C-alpha cells in the first residue's frame, strides 16, 4: 500500500471544505485512501501539460504526484473541477 500526504495547499483546501461540506470531505478522504490501496493496480490519469495525475471525487478534482519508487502519493490540491485545473495549468 502506498502512503499519502497532503501539501499545505491541499491541507488548507480540505479544512475549508470540511467546514462547508463534511460528507464531501469524507468522500474525498475515502477516495484518496482507495487510491493508496490500489495505486499499483490502476492506470493513473495524467493531467495534460503537467506532471500531475488527477483523481475525481464528485465535482472535485484532486491533483496528485505519484512517487512509485517510494510508494508515496502527494496530494497537491482539492478543488472544484475548473479551479483545480486552472491552478495546475499555472504551475505547468
N, C-alpha and C positions, 0 to 999 in steps of 0.2 A: 504494500500500500504506500502511496506517495504521502508525504506530509504537505500541508498547505500553510501559507502565511499571507498576510494582508499588508500591502503598502500603507503608509499613513493616510494616503488619499482614499484608499478602499475602506480603511477603518472608519474614517470620518463619514463616508457615504453610508456605511452600514449603520452607524449610530444614528445618523439623521433619519434614515429610512425607518429604523426601529421605533422612533418616536411617532412617526406618522402611520406606519402600517406594519404591525408586528407579524401578521400572517405572511406577508410578502418576505419579510426579513427571514423568518423561519424557513420558508421555502427555498430561499437563496442559499442559506447555510446547508440545508439538506442536499441541494444540488451540488454544491462545492464538495461536500463530503462524498457524494456519489462519484464525482469526478476523481477524487483522490483514490477511491477504491477501484476504479475501472480505467485508470489512466493508460495502462499498458494494453488494454483490450479495445480501445476505440480509436477512430480516426479523428484527430483534432482539427477543428475548423479554423483555418488561418484567416486573419483579417487582412484583406487586400492592402498591399502597400505598407505593411508593418511587420514586425517580428512577433506580434501578439496573436494569440488564439482567442476564440470567442465562445463563451458558454451562455446559453439563453435560459432564462427563468421568467416565464410570463412576459410582461412588457420590458423586462430588464435585460441588459446585456452586461456580461461580466468578462472584460478583457483580462487575460492571464498570460503569464510566461510559463513555459514548461522546461524544466531542467531535468531531463531524463537521467543524466549521469549521476545526479544526487537525489533522484526520486523526490523532486520538490516542485510544487506549483506555487507561483507567486501571483495572487490576485491583485491586479493593478487598480481597478476601479469597479464601481457598481453604479449604473445609471440607466435611465430610460434609453431606448434604442438610439435615437438621433443624437442625444447628448454624449453617449458613450463613444460612438464612432467619431463624432466631431473632435472630442478630446484626443482620441488616438491619432487621428489624421494630423493634428498639430504636432504630435511627437515624432511622427514619421516612422 
